[in-house]
Amino acid sequence: MKTFGRGMLYSIIAIVILLAISFVIGETITLPWYVFIPLVVLVWGLAFYQSSKEREQGR
């Protein structure tokens, strides 16, 4: 469950960063699938890595 919560948090943070960049630029940012999918995999992979690392330290 921690991985899901952390993944959602990182996803929301990524969306907020993209919205901030869009606000500064003043235009709409469109991400093609070949950029969006690796971004999602990277964010969730980072969440999984940190959760598994935290689990190992708890043992």
JOPE-V153321 format. One record per helix or strand. SS is the DSSP state (h for helix, s for strand). FROM is the first residue (numbers start at 1). TO is the last residue. Records with the same first field share a line. If there is no record, write none. Layout:
# JOPE-V153321
SS: FROM-TO + FROM-TO
This chain:
# JOPE-V153321
h: 2-25 + 33-58
